[in-house]
Amino acid sequence: MGKQSIIPFGPQHPVLPEPIHLDLVMEDEKILEAVPSIGFVHRGLESLVEKKDYQEMVYVIERTCGICSFMHGMGYCESIEHIMQVEVPARGRFLRTIWCEMSRIHSHLLWLGLLADAFGFESLFYQCWRMREKILDMFEMTTGGRVIFSVNKVGGVLKDMDEDQIRQILETIDWIEKELTKIKKTFLFDYTVETRLRGVGVLTKEQAHDLGAVGPFARASGVVLDLRKRGYAAYPELDFEPVTSEDGDCWARCEVRINEIFQAIDLIRQASAKIPAGDLAVEVKGNPEGEYFMRVEQPRGEAVYFSKGNGTKFLDRMRVRTPTFANIPGMLQTLKGADYADVPILILTIDPCISCTER
């Protein structure tokens, strides 16, 4: 038996741009246990339902996270729409879907860049973020924002895309597809990268299921769970299947996210071809009375939005459960028995968003 020690990791770390703190129980270079201390950026967003009416809360909820902001706003809107039995027009649903998949592309490219940075490939990091900038340009063109978009409203969306904008989006994703095809070889088949990812941080299918893992983290362990198949927005009218892998290691998680970018590109093409003309939103009258759980597939995994209305313009309750919160137990499992040098990669493997987790 070697000497045991406790090594603090985070909340500030040069590799990890997230304020997560772990106490790592170590024996030599091996991790025996990881104890998380999460709680640095609480903002009280959910309690603002007492001060902001249910329409204004759209703009509060999308500030839960700067990367998933569009889908936070959409998930909240869908929860209220179900309570009030509001049916969003078809064009509004298709526009939401296009923006959702653009969000998935930019989030996964951000993650790929951070992963490349974690194992020391700076040029690969810059290449991923260069591609991501093109998607942010498309967001700016269609919504006016690059971080917070503010195009969701209860009943639909606030802005439209004309034919020229859709054409530019399609040209952009064509370019991203070509560039991603090139760097996919480096991420998945370069010997140096494979030695850092293959067999590292294995989470079995049973462990992923029992620990409640979600999103690419779970699907990389063979769990077929994708909330888009439940049929919100325009997804029922698009053809796709969940992207999965069986290995359950860091390499598999990288593979799943890369293939999900290709899938998102295909879904944008399908939605652009099928998007109908018509209204963007319907007029919503009255106030929500009742409660609803809305589940959506964010880039990081399943997010849950619980809204409870009392017949006034102010909600009784608004609760968000984010995918990072669900994935932390699985992440701690992957850390057990791992080498200390692999800790940054293993934390990144769940694509952590601590500001999402600590609302």
N, C-alpha and C positions, 0 to 999 in steps of 0.2 A: 504494500500500500504506500502510495506517495503522500506527500503532505497536502492537506486540503487547505484551501484559502477562498476568500470571497472577493471577487473582483467586480467593482462597479462599472457598468457600461452605460454611457449616456447620462443625462439627456442631451448633452452637447458632444457630438462626435464628428470628426472630419469626413467620414464616409457617409454617415446617415443624416439626412436633412429632416429628421423628425424628432420631437422632444419626448422620446421614450427612454425610460430608465429601467435597467435590469441589474439585479444582483446575481452574479454568476458564481455558483458554488463549483470550485475547480479542484481537480486533482491533477497536478502537473499541468499539461496542456489540454486535458479533457474536461468537458463540462458535465458535472453530475446533475445539476439542477439549475433552473433559471427562475428567479422570483421577480415578477414585474411590479413596478410602482408607477401607475398611470394616473396622471392628474396634474397637469401644469397649465393648461390653457382653457379652463372652464369659462364660458361666456354667457351662460344663462339664456340661450336662444329660445329654449322651449317655454320658459316662463313668460316670454313676451306676448303669448296669446292673450294675456290679461290686459295688454295695452295696445296691441295692434289688431285690427279686425281681420277676419279670415281672408279677405282679398289682399290686404297689406302684408300678411304673413308669408305670401309667396316670395317676396323679396328678402324676408328675413331667413327663411329656410334655405334658399339657394346660397346664402352666405355661410352655411355649415361648412362648405369646402370649396376652395377655389378651383379644384380640378374636376370635381363631380358636380359643379354648381347647377348645370342644366338639368341633370337627372334628379337632383334633390328637389328643385322647383317643380318638375313634372310629377314626381311621385307624390308630393304633397297635393298638387292640384287634382290628381286622379283620385286621391282619398276623399276629397271634398266633393268631387263630381259624382262619386258613387253614393255618398250620403244624400245628395240633393237630386239624384237620378238625372243628371245632366248628360246628354250625349254630345260629344265633341264631333263637329263636322269632319268628314273624311279627309279633306285637305289638311286640316289642322292635325289630325292623327298622323298623316304621312310626314308632315313637316317635323313633328316631334320625333318621329322615328329616324329621319335623316340626321337631325341634330344629335340624337342619342348615339348613333353609330359614329358620327364625327367625334363625339366625346370619348368613345371607346378607343378610337384610333389615337387621339392625342394623349390619352392617359397611358395606354400601353407603350407608346413610343417614349413617353417620359420615363416609364419604368425601365424599359430596355436600356435607355441611356444611363440611368442610375446604376443598373446592374453592371454595365460595361465599366463604369467608373469604379465600382466596388472591386472588380478583379483587375483593374489597372489598365484597361484599354481606352485611353483618352480619345483617340481618333474615332473610335466606335461610338463613344459617348456623344461627341460633337455631331457625328453623322445622324444619329437618331434624333437629336434635338433640332437639327437643321430640317429634317423631314417634318417634325412636329410643328415647326413654325409655319409651314405651308398650310396646315389644317387650321391653325389659329388665325391666319390671314383670311381663310374662308369664313370662320366664325365672325371675324370683324366685319367682313363684307356683308354678311347676311343678318347680323344682330346688332352690330355697333360695338360689341365688347370682345375682349380677348380672355377675360377671366370670369366676370359676372355678366350674364347675357340678358336677363330680364325680358325674355320673350314669352314665357309661360304666363297664363292667367287661368283662373277657374272658368272653364267653358271653352278653352282652345288656346290659340297663340295670338300674339300681338303683331307679328311681322310676317310678311310673305317672302317667297323667293321667286324672282322672275326667271324666264327661260335662260337668259344670259348668265345669271348667277348659278343656276343648276349646271349649265354647261361648264362654267369655270370650276365648279366643285368636281365634276366628273373628270375633267382634264387633270386636276390636282391629284385625285386618287389614282389615276392611271400612272402618273409620275411616281407616286409613293409606292405603288405596287412594283414597279420596275426596280426602284432603289432598295426596297425591302427584300426582294428576291436575291439581290446581291449580298446584303449583309446577313441574310438568314444563314448562308453557308458558314460565315464566321461564327455566329452565335451557336450553331448546332453541331458543326463538324470540324472546327479548328481544334487541333490537338490540345493546345495550351488552355483554351476555354473549357473544353470538355473535362480536363483534369480538375478544374475548379467546380464543375457542376454535376458531373456524373456520379451517382451514388451518394451524393451529399444531401443530408437533411431528408431522409426518406420518411414519408408519411404514408402508411398503408391505407388501402380503401376502408378497412374496418375502423382504423383510428380516425380517419377523416370523417366518417359517418358518426362515430360515437362522440367525437369532440365538436360536432356541429360546424365543420368547416364549410365555406361557401365559395362560389366564384371559381376563377382559374385555379386557385389553391386546391379546391376540392376536386375539380374536374381533372387535374393533373394526376390525381390518385385514383382515377377511374369512376368517380361519383358522377353520374349523369344527372346534373341538376342545373337547369338554366331557366330562370323565371320568365324569359321572353316567350317560352313555349306555353305559358299560361294564358297568353293572348291579350296583352294590353297594347295601347297605341295601334299601329298598323301591322304589328308582327303576325297576326293570324293570316294576313294576305300575302306573306312572304315565305319563301321556301328556304329552310335551313335546318340543320341539326346541331345539337351541342357539340363543341370541340372538346375532346377528351384525350387523355394519355393514361398509360397503365403503370409507368415506372414510379411515380410518386416522389421523385427527387427534384433537385433544383433544375436539372436539365429539362425535365418534363414540364415544369411550370413555365420555363422559358419557351418551350415548344408550343404549349397551349396558347400563350399570349401572342406569339408571332402568328400562329394560324388564325387566331381570333381577329387579328388586324386584316388578314386576307378575307375572312368571312365578313367583317364589317364593310369592307370595300364592295363586296358582292351585294350586300344588303342595301347599301346606298344606291347602287346601280338598279337593283330591282325596284326600290321605292321611287326613284326618279322616273323610271319607265312607267310606273303604274299610278303616279300621283294624279288625282282627278282635279278638275277645276271646282270652284265653289267657295263657300265662306270659310273664314279662318276660325271663327268662334261663334258661339251663341250667347245671347244675352241671358245673364243669370239673375233671377229675381228671388227675393226672400233670403232667409238665413238657414244655415245647416242645422238640422236637428237629428241626432242619431250618432252612430259611430261606425268606423270602418278601418280595417287593416288593409293597406295597399302594399304589395310586394313587387319590387322592380329589380331587374338585373343591372346593377351598376358595373362599371369596368372592374371593380374589385370584388364584386359578388352581390349577393342578395341584400337589399336594403329594405327595411320595413318602416312604414309610416302609419301611425295610429292617430286618427283625428276623432275628437268627440265634441259634437255641437249640442247646444242647449236651446236653439231657436232664436238666439240673439246673434249679433254680428261678431261677438267675441267667443272663441272656442273655450270649452271647459278644459280640454287637454290636447296637447300635441306632443307626440313622442316619436323619436327617430331611433332605429337601431341600425347601425352602420356595419358594413362587412368587415372592417378591421376589428371591431369589437368581437365579432363572431369568430374571427380567425386567430385571435391571440392564443387560445388554448392549444390549437394545432401547431402554432409557431413554437410555443414552449416545448411541445413534444419533440419537434425536430431538433431542438437545441440539445436535448439530453444525449450525451455520448459524442457530441460533435467536437471538433477541434476549435480552439479559441480563435484561430485565424479565419474560420468560416462564419463567425458570428454576424458580421455585417451583411454577408450574402444571405444568410438564413433569415435575418430580420426583414431584409428587402423582399424575400421570397413571397411574403403575403401582400406586398405592395402597400405598406402601412400608411394610413392617413390618420395621424393622431388628432388633428383638429376636428376631423369627422367624429372621432371616438369621444372626444371631450368637448361636448357642446356647451 
